[in-house]
Amino acid sequence: MSKWQSERSIHEMLKDTPPLRESSDSITSGTEAKFSTSRSMSFPPGYAPPEVTANGASGSSTLLRSGSTKLEHIKNWSVSTYKCTKQLLYEKLGKSSRTVDTELEAQIEMLRETQRKYLNVLRLSTALAAQLSAAAYTQRALGEAFAELAQKSPELQTQFLYNADTQRSLTRNGETLLAALHFFNNSLNTLTNKSMEDTLLTIRQYEAARVEYDAYRSELETHGGSPPEGLMANIERHRSIYARLRDDSAVKLKLLHENRVKVMNKQLLLFHNAISAYFSGNNVALEAAVRHFSVPGATPSQPAPPATTATQLTTTSTAAAPPRST
């Protein structure tokens, strides 16, 4: 087939095809696609359309009730918060009276002051333990340095050995004292940050209940002889909560006082005996103190090796020395 014939056949084929705009299935710019309306999209096999049943209606009603309950709770909380804030502000301005238990308030203030002072003692005792720990580390290193020099300096061996034994003894006593101080600090920390804090938590709840009770009581005074519906019930409910927390606070304050006296009597005696024995150089009394109070981590110190006397060193040196030539 010639080139001219092939081109002609192609033109004839193009003439036979319908125009592009006449095609019913084509999509042109500015026009919408035409899809067959008889076809429908099939859903996945596991899909089931939702159905509205009686259970669905009950679930919706449960959800509505839950939402309304939360809204009611938020509303009550907002009203109570507003009343308590107003009561506290009026008390500071002197426009409202407050319920006061004089004896209990004095005990609460004393407890808070005691906690502040005990925290200061704990801070100072912890600093003392850190300083003594650094001193014990330095003494241990110094004793090792003296012992090493005693081996390399025969002419000063006696003096170096004496100082090495002294530093070792001080290090052992320092470790025993540190065990006693750690025991004291742990007991004081438990008393201050756990026992006292637990009592203060109950006291804070008692103070919040007192403010709520006074807020509703002040509202009753403002309404005079015509209180709104439900106000008397709220006053009685908050009064019972206030009375219960007041009694709980009084009981906890009493138990805390007894526990504090018992614990501090033991710990202060240990602190005194250990400190005085250490700084007086009485290692026997120091070990007796930690044994008496069953201090954990305190190991009995080993007896120090007998120091080499100058006479023994001189005799040894003379026996080992070679005879002089005459």
Sequence and secondary structure as in RCSB ss.txt:
>XXXX:A:sequence
MSKWQSERSIHEMLKDTPPLRESSDSITSGTEAKFSTSRSMSFPPGYAPPEVTANGASGSSTLLRSGSTKLEHIK
NWSVSTYKCTKQLLYEKLGKSSRTVDTELEAQIEMLRETQRKYLNVLRLSTALAAQLSAAAYTQRALGEAFAELA
QKSPELQTQFLYNADTQRSLTRNGETLLAALHFFNNSLNTLTNKSMEDTLLTIRQYEAARVEYDAYRSELETHGG
SPPEGLMANIERHRSIYARLRDDSAVKLKLLHENRVKVMNKQLLLFHNAISAYFSGNNVALEAAVRHFSVPGATP
SQPAPPATTATQLTTTSTAAAPPRST
>XXXX:A:secstr
  HHHHHHHHHHHHHHS  GGG TT   TTS     TT      TT       HHHHHHHHHHHHHHHHHHHHHH
HHHHHHHHHHHHHHHHHHTSS     HHHHHHHHHHHHHHHHHHHHHHHHHHHHHHHHHHHHHHHHHHHHHHHHH
HH GGGHHHHHHHHHHHHHHHHHHHHHHHHHHHHHHHHHHIIIIIHHHHHHHHHHHHHHHHHHHHHHHHHHHHTT
   TTHHHHHHHHHHHHHHHHHHHHHHHHHHHHHHHHHHHHHHHHHHHHHHHHHTT HHHHHHHHHHTT TT   
         HHHHHHHHHHHS     
